[in-house]
Amino acid sequence: MFGLFKKSSVEDQPVTTVGKPDISREKSAELYRKSKTFFPGGVNSPVRAFKSVYGTPLFIEKGDGPYLWDADGNKFIDFCCSWGPLILGHNNAKIREKVTETALKGMTFGAPTAIENELAELILKNNKFIQKLRFVSSGTEAVMSAIRLARGYTKRDKIVKFEGCYHGHIDSLLVKAGSGLVTFGETSSAGVPESFAKETIVVPLNNIEAVKQAFTEYKDQIAAVIIEPIPANNGLLLQDVEFLMELREITSKNKSLLIFDEVISGFRVGFEGAAGFYQIQPDIITYGKIIGGGMPVGAYGASEEIMSNISPEGAVYQAGTLSGNPIAMAAGIAQLTELNRLGFYRDLNNKTKEFADAIQRFASARSYRVCVQQVGSIFWIAFSDKTKIQSAADIDPTSMEKFKIFHRECLNRGVYFGPSGYEVGFVSAAHTKIDLEMAKRTIFDALDITFKH
């Protein structure tokens, strides 16, 4: 791929006016046919099935720096970054070397290791928002544990969540809003008992009156309010800082806990995540795979007082054989050491802003219905005429038809986005200015084709 960039400078490239032929997916298609005999839908996570976009799922062969190669040998500039954690890019040498060195000593022990202490110290010394933490094996597990901790600490059962925020496939949070402003959750998955959903109150994002109403209706029953402070699982729905500050005030006033789900934003927008970005102190914070360089890992943290309620110190039980796995800890130490370097986030975030702004300028100049939202090294290209999108209700479902065309045209030109218009994009430190310039030209071409349909 990238053949159209080889002979002339990027600045000289004309914007194409016709769609490019589809890339070869023969090997991916064959692998998909075979995988469907093994796995439900042929995949081990639903969005990978490409149901929201055109064509056969791509089976990835390898990654290096900002690039991916699929089984058919197609090369892509990658903006999925394994859904965010690969902030240093694919196959980073320092992470690879640290993992290899650690793996030679053994894969797992189910016992304490010094390397757990090393990663924990690196995090806690550079994050003033938590005093103690517990490593787990995924972001979903971190959120599940945080919810249990909140209930155990407050001796209350109900949780408030926001429509448009995703917190993993946890029974009590796999719910959607009903028809009212403040509603009990309705299950969004078969297999979730209605009784579980009835412990979750769902309210709209960026609507503080709905939150106040929930606390009035369920006074002294709410254990915690959980929110993605930077919602990035259903588009990038950037919230007003005043809204987040009011959440802090309301939960404190009502002796409920405020949980920041930073599985995506943690260590992405800054070393202290959204808590540091907004300078708001939540009661519990959850983190995901970014703290392990992409390895299966997560964590949740809080004050020493709250964390003392976790077993074996307290009565809230949580355990995991692979928690603190040495391979994941090694990858995390290598990655977070790089992230903690002076100027790392400044450079990465500036690079992302320039990239996102350029796409918005191009779209606006052509009067395309496109809204590009960006924070830190996260961006989202929405097919909308709105200038600000802050809630799930602001997203027009029919706009996903435009994304399908855009996604296919980007793939055919060598740029990879997650296969859903509700997913955000990520820029890594491995993306060079040349990579981003090439990607911009590809995106411009794809937008032109998209708006001709």
C-alpha positions in Angstrom: 0.0 0.0 0.0 0.9 3.7 0.0 1.8 3.3 -3.7 0.1 6.6 -4.6 2.6 8.5 -2.3 5.8 7.1 -3.6 6.7 9.2 -6.6 5.8 12.7 -5.6 5.5 14.8 -2.5 2.5 14.7 -0.3 1.7 18.3 -1.0 1.5 17.6 -4.8 -1.1 14.9 -4.4 -4.4 15.7 -6.1 -7.7 14.9 -4.4 -9.2 11.9 -6.2 -12.8 12.1 -7.4 -13.6 8.4 -7.8 -13.5 5.5 -5.4 -10.5 3.2 -5.4 -10.9 -0.5 -6.0 -11.3 -2.6 -2.9 -8.1 -4.1 -1.5 -7.6 -7.8 -1.7 -9.1 -9.6 1.3 -8.8 -13.2 0.0 -6.7 -14.5 2.9 -8.7 -12.6 5.5 -11.9 -14.0 3.9 -10.6 -17.5 4.1 -9.5 -17.1 7.7 -12.9 -15.6 8.5 -14.8 -18.6 7.0 -12.7 -20.9 9.1 -13.0 -18.8 12.3 -16.8 -18.9 12.1 -16.5 -22.7 12.7 -14.7 -21.9 16.0 -16.2 -18.7 17.4 -19.6 -17.1 17.6 -19.7 -14.8 14.6 -16.2 -15.8 13.8 -14.7 -13.4 16.4 -13.7 -13.1 20.1 -15.1 -9.6 20.4 -18.2 -8.4 18.5 -17.0 -5.2 16.8 -14.2 -7.2 15.0 -16.8 -8.8 12.8 -17.1 -5.6 10.7 -20.9 -5.7 10.9 -21.0 -1.9 10.9 -18.9 -1.4 7.8 -18.3 -2.9 4.4 -16.4 -6.1 3.6 -14.8 -9.0 5.3 -13.0 -8.5 8.6 -9.3 -7.9 8.3 -7.1 -10.5 10.0 -4.0 -8.7 11.2 -0.6 -10.3 10.6 1.7 -7.8 12.4 2.2 -4.3 13.6 5.2 -2.0 13.8 5.3 1.6 14.8 2.2 3.3 13.4 1.6 0.6 10.8 -0.5 -2.6 10.5 -0.2 -5.4 7.9 -3.1 -7.8 7.3 -3.0 -11.4 6.2 -3.1 -10.3 2.5 -0.1 -8.1 2.9 -2.0 -4.8 2.9 -0.3 -2.1 4.9 -2.1 0.6 6.9 -1.5 3.6 9.0 -3.3 2.6 12.1 -5.5 4.9 14.2 -7.1 2.2 16.2 -4.0 1.4 18.2 -5.6 -1.7 19.7 -8.5 0.5 20.9 -6.1 3.0 22.5 -3.4 1.4 24.7 -0.6 1.4 22.1 0.3 5.0 22.8 3.9 4.3 21.8 2.8 2.4 18.6 3.1 -1.2 17.7 6.0 -3.5 18.7 7.8 -0.8 20.7 11.4 -1.9 21.2 11.7 -0.9 24.8 8.5 -2.7 25.7 9.5 -5.8 23.7 12.9 -6.0 25.4 11.5 -5.6 28.9 8.8 -8.2 28.2 11.4 -10.6 26.8 13.8 -10.2 29.7 10.9 -10.8 32.2 9.4 -13.8 30.3 12.7 -15.6 30.5 12.2 -15.8 34.3 8.7 -17.2 34.0 5.2 -16.3 32.8 3.1 -16.3 36.0 3.5 -17.4 39.6 0.2 -16.5 41.4 2.4 -15.0 44.0 3.8 -11.5 44.8 6.7 -10.2 42.7 8.9 -7.2 43.1 7.9 -6.0 39.6 4.4 -5.3 40.9 5.8 -2.9 43.4 7.9 -1.2 40.7 5.0 -0.4 38.4 2.7 0.6 41.4 5.4 3.0 42.7 5.8 4.5 39.2 2.1 5.2 39.0 1.5 6.4 42.5 4.5 8.7 42.7 3.3 10.5 39.6 -0.5 10.5 40.2 -1.8 12.6 43.1 -5.3 11.4 42.7 -4.9 7.9 44.1 -3.0 6.6 47.1 -3.3 2.9 46.7 -4.3 0.7 43.8 -5.1 -2.9 42.9 -4.0 -4.6 39.6 -6.5 -6.7 37.8 -6.6 -8.3 34.3 -8.9 -5.9 32.3 -10.7 -2.6 32.3 -14.0 -4.4 32.7 -12.7 -6.2 35.8 -11.4 -2.9 37.2 -14.9 -1.3 36.9 -16.6 -4.3 38.3 -14.4 -4.2 41.3 -14.8 -0.4 41.7 -18.6 -0.8 41.8 -18.4 -3.5 44.4 -16.0 -1.4 46.5 -18.3 1.6 46.3 -21.3 -0.5 47.4 -19.3 -2.1 50.2 -17.9 1.3 51.4 -21.1 3.2 51.4 -23.4 0.3 52.4 -25.7 1.3 49.5 -26.8 -0.5 46.4 -27.8 1.8 43.6 -25.5 3.2 40.9 -26.0 6.2 38.6 -24.6 5.9 35.1 -24.9 8.0 32.0 -26.5 7.2 28.7 -23.6 7.0 26.1 -21.0 5.8 28.6 -19.7 2.2 28.3 -18.1 0.6 31.3 -17.4 -3.0 30.1 -19.7 -6.0 29.8 -20.8 -5.9 33.5 -24.3 -7.1 34.2 -25.4 -4.1 36.3 -23.9 -1.6 33.8 -24.9 -3.2 30.5 -28.0 -1.2 30.5 -29.6 1.7 28.5 -32.0 4.5 29.4 -35.7 4.1 29.4 -38.1 6.7 28.1 -37.9 9.2 31.0 -35.3 11.7 32.1 -34.3 9.6 35.1 -35.0 5.9 34.6 -33.9 2.5 35.9 -31.8 0.8 33.4 -33.2 -1.5 30.7 -31.0 -4.4 29.9 -29.1 -4.0 26.6 -28.1 -7.7 26.5 -29.8 -11.0 26.8 -28.8 -12.8 29.9 -28.8 -9.8 32.2 -31.5 -10.2 34.9 -34.0 -7.3 35.1 -33.3 -7.3 38.9 -29.7 -6.3 38.2 -30.7 -3.5 35.9 -33.0 -2.2 38.6 -30.1 -1.2 40.7 -28.8 1.1 38.0 -30.2 4.5 37.4 -29.5 5.9 33.9 -29.5 9.7 33.2 -28.4 11.8 30.2 -24.9 13.1 29.9 -24.3 16.8 30.5 -27.6 17.2 32.3 -27.0 18.1 35.9 -30.8 18.6 36.6 -31.3 14.9 35.9 -28.6 14.0 38.3 -30.1 16.1 41.0 -33.5 14.5 40.3 -32.0 11.1 40.7 -30.6 12.0 44.1 -33.9 13.5 45.2 -35.9 10.4 44.1 -33.4 7.9 45.6 -32.1 9.8 48.6 -29.6 7.8 50.7 -29.7 4.9 48.3 -27.0 5.8 45.7 -23.6 4.3 46.3 -21.9 6.0 43.4 -22.1 7.9 40.2 -19.9 6.4 37.5 -18.9 8.3 34.4 -16.3 8.3 31.7 -15.0 11.9 32.4 -14.0 11.9 28.8 -16.7 9.6 27.2 -15.0 7.8 24.3 -16.9 4.6 23.8 -19.9 6.1 22.0 -18.2 8.8 20.0 -16.0 11.4 21.8 -18.6 13.2 23.9 -16.6 15.9 25.6 -18.3 17.2 28.7 -18.2 20.7 30.2 -15.8 20.9 33.1 -18.6 22.6 35.1 -20.8 19.5 34.7 -18.0 17.3 36.1 -17.4 19.7 39.0 -21.1 19.7 39.9 -21.0 15.9 39.9 -18.2 16.1 42.5 -20.2 18.5 44.6 -23.5 16.5 44.5 -21.9 13.2 45.3 -19.9 14.7 48.2 -23.0 16.4 49.5 -25.0 13.1 49.4 -22.2 10.9 50.8 -22.0 9.0 47.5 -18.8 8.2 45.7 -17.7 9.6 42.3 -16.1 7.0 40.1 -14.0 8.1 37.0 -13.9 5.3 34.5 -10.5 6.2 32.8 -10.0 2.9 31.0 -9.6 5.0 27.8 -8.6 8.5 29.1 -6.2 7.3 31.8 -2.6 7.9 30.8 -4.0 9.0 27.3 -4.7 12.7 27.8 -1.9 12.9 30.4 -0.2 10.8 33.1 -2.9 11.7 35.6 -5.6 11.1 33.0 -8.8 13.1 33.0 -8.6 13.7 36.7 -5.5 15.6 36.1 -6.7 17.2 32.9 -9.8 18.7 34.7 -8.1 18.9 38.2 -11.1 17.1 39.8 -10.6 14.5 42.6 -12.8 11.5 42.1 -13.2 8.9 44.9 -12.2 5.9 42.7 -10.5 5.7 39.3 -10.3 2.7 37.0 -7.6 2.2 34.4 -7.2 -0.2 31.4 -4.7 -1.8 29.2 -2.6 1.3 28.6 -0.9 0.7 31.9 0.4 -2.6 30.5 1.6 -1.5 27.1 -1.4 -3.3 25.6 -1.1 -6.5 27.7 -4.2 -7.8 29.4 -4.2 -5.6 32.6 -6.3 -3.1 34.4 -6.3 -1.3 37.8 -8.5 0.6 40.2 -7.3 3.0 42.8 -8.5 5.4 45.5 -7.6 6.9 48.8 -5.9 4.7 51.4 -9.1 4.8 53.5 -11.4 3.6 50.7 -8.9 0.9 49.5 -8.5 -0.4 53.0 -12.0 -2.0 52.5 -10.6 -4.4 49.9 -9.8 -8.0 51.0 -7.6 -9.1 52.8 -7.7 -5.8 54.8 -11.5 -5.3 54.5 -14.7 -7.1 53.7 -15.0 -6.3 50.0 -13.7 -9.4 48.2 -11.8 -9.3 45.0 -9.1 -11.7 43.7 -7.4 -12.8 40.5 -4.8 -15.4 39.8 -3.3 -13.3 37.0 -3.6 -10.0 38.8 -0.2 -8.3 38.7 1.1 -10.8 36.1 4.8 -10.1 35.7 4.8 -9.9 31.9 2.0 -7.3 32.0 3.9 -5.4 34.8 7.1 -5.4 32.7 5.3 -4.0 29.7 3.7 -1.4 31.9 7.0 -0.2 33.4 8.5 0.2 30.0 5.6 2.1 28.6 4.8 4.4 31.5 8.5 5.3 31.9 8.4 6.7 28.4 5.1 8.5 29.1 6.5 10.1 32.2 9.3 11.8 30.2 9.2 15.6 30.1 7.3 16.9 27.1 5.9 13.6 26.0 2.2 14.6 26.3 2.8 18.1 25.1 4.3 16.9 21.9 1.8 14.1 21.3 -1.3 16.2 22.1 -0.1 19.1 19.9 0.5 16.7 17.0 -3.0 15.3 17.4 -4.6 18.7 17.6 -2.9 19.8 14.4 -4.1 16.6 12.7 -7.7 17.0 13.8 -7.8 20.7 13.1 -6.6 20.1 9.5 -9.4 17.5 8.9 -12.0 19.9 10.2 -10.7 22.8 8.1 -10.8 20.7 5.0 -14.4 19.5 5.7 -15.6 23.0 6.6 -14.1 24.5 3.5 -16.1 22.1 1.4 -19.3 22.5 3.6 -19.2 18.8 4.4 -21.3 17.7 7.4 -18.3 16.7 9.5 -17.5 17.5 13.2 -14.0 16.6 14.4 -13.7 16.4 18.1 -10.3 16.0 19.9 -8.8 15.9 23.3 -5.2 14.9 24.1 -4.3 12.2 21.5 -7.9 11.1 21.0 -10.0 12.3 18.1 -13.4 11.4 16.5 -14.7 12.2 13.0 -18.4 12.5 13.3 -20.7 12.9 10.2 -22.8 15.7 11.7 -23.5 19.4 11.1 -23.3 20.0 14.9 -20.3 22.0 16.1 -20.3 20.2 19.5 -21.6 16.7 20.3 -22.0 16.0 24.0 -24.6 13.2 24.4 -25.7 10.0 22.7 -28.9 11.9 21.6 -26.7 14.3 19.6 -25.6 11.4 17.3 -27.7 10.8 14.2 -27.8 7.0 13.6 -28.2 7.6 9.9 -24.8 9.3 9.8 -23.3 5.8 10.2 -24.1 5.2 6.5 -21.6 7.9 5.7 -19.0 6.4 8.0 -19.4 3.0 6.2 -18.4 4.6 2.9 -15.6 6.7 4.6 -14.2 3.6 6.3 -14.0 1.6 3.1 -12.4 4.4 1.2 -9.8 4.9 3.9 -9.0 1.2 4.0 -8.6 1.1 0.2 -6.1 3.9 0.5 -4.1 2.5 3.4 -5.6 4.0 6.6 -7.1 1.9 9.3 -9.9 3.0 11.7 -11.9 0.9 14.1 -14.8 -0.6 12.2 -17.6 1.5 13.7 -18.5 5.1 13.4 -19.1 5.3 17.2 -15.4 4.4 17.9 -12.7 7.1 18.3 -9.3 7.3 16.8 -5.9 7.5 18.5 -2.6 9.0 17.6 0.6 7.4 18.9 4.0 8.7 19.5 5.1 6.5 16.6 3.0 8.5 14.1 5.5 10.9 12.4 4.5 14.2 10.7 5.0 12.4 7.4 2.6 9.6 8.5 0.0 12.1 9.6 0.4 14.2 6.4 -0.1 11.0 4.3 -3.1 10.0 6.4 -4.6 13.5 6.1 -4.5 13.4 2.3 -6.1 9.9 2.4 -8.8 11.2 4.7 -9.4 14.1 2.4 -9.8 11.8 -0.6 -12.2 9.5 1.4 -14.3 12.5 2.5 -14.7 13.6 -1.1 -15.9 10.2 -2.2 -18.1 9.9 0.9 -20.0 13.1 0.1 -20.4 12.3 -3.5 -22.7 9.4 -2.5 
